[in-house]
Amino acid sequence: MLPEPYRLHHRADFSRTVRRGRRIGRRDLVVHALLLEPEVRIGGPRFGLIVSKAVGNAVVRHRVARRLRHICAGLADEIPAEADIVIRALPGAAELSSAELDRQLRAALRKFLPDGSP
């Protein structure tokens, strides 16, 4: 489970990240990442997920979202605290293993982060 301080909740936060952030596309994921100005924030980076009906039925969508949340929880220490990240799952994500989702997400974040850490 992704702890509360690491989650994007408000539509405005999602919109700002998608519109102003950098977009990194992978075969089955699109990652939007935005580094905000350093501010007082509790917790670390914030993650938001978009898993639409195109991915599959409710069971499939929830499985993909659970896997992505678990991966994001593991990445929280490796990403700058001022980052907002929105992950959009594409239909092919339903067929992927957790390891493959993790590989694609890390590859996208390596392009975003200046030091290429994850």
N, C-alpha and C positions, 0 to 999 in steps of 0.2 A: 504494500500500500504506500502511496506517495503521501508524505506528511502534509498537513494543511499549509504551512508557510511556502511550500514548493509548488502550489497550484495556482493557475490563472482562473479567475472566476467571472470577471466582468466582461461583458461584450466589448466595452471600450478598450480593454487591455488586449483582447484578441485582435480587434480591428487595427489598433495601433501597431501591433507586432507584424501583422500580415501586410499592412500598407507601407510602413516605414522600414521594416526589417529587411534583412538580406534573405533571398530565397535560394535554397539549395535543393535541387531535385535529384532523386534517386529513382530506381526502377519502380519501387513499390511505396515510396514515402516522399513527401515534400516537406521540407523543414524550413520554417521562417524563424529567423533569429534576429534579435534586436538587443544591442547593448545600450542600456539607459545611462543617463548621467549618474554618477555616484550619489546616492541619497541614503537616508536612514531607512533601512529595510530590515525587518526581522526575517531571519532565515537566509536562504541562498537563492539560487536561480529559480525562476518560476516556469512551469511547464503547462501547456494547454494541449489538449488532444481534439482532433476533429476526425471522427470515424462515421462516415455517412452511410446511408442505406445502400449505396453502390457497392460497399464492401461485402455485404451479405445480410442475412436475417439478424434478428436481435442477438441470438446466441453467438453467432460468428463475430458480430461487432463488439460484443462485450468481451469475448476472448481476446480479440486483437487489442482492445483498450487495456485490459488487465496486463497483457504482456508488455505493452508500451509503458504503462505506469511503473511496472517492476524495473524495466530497463532505465527509466528516468530516475528512479530512486537510487540506483547504483551510480548514475552519472552526476548526481547533485554535487558531490565533492570535487569533481574535476572541471566544473564550469564556473566562470566568474559569477559572483553573487548578484551582480547588476544585470544579468541576462534574462530576457524573456524569450521563451522558445515555444512555438506552436508547431505541432507535428500533425500533418494531414496524411491519413492512411489512404492509399489508393486501392482499388479492387484486388490487386495481386497480393496485398498484405495478408489476406485471409488464408492463403495457401502456405505462407512462410512459417518456418520454425522460429522459436524465440531467438536462437543463435543468429539466424539470418537477419531478423529484424534488428537485433543488436548491432550486427556488422554494418548494415545500411545506415542506421542512425549515427553510429560513431564515425563512419566515413563522411557523412554530411557535416557533422559538427567539426571534424578536423579541418574542413575547408573554411568554416566560419571563424574559428578561434585563431588568433594571431600566432600562438605558439604551437598549434596543432596537437593539443594535449589528449583528447579522449581516444 
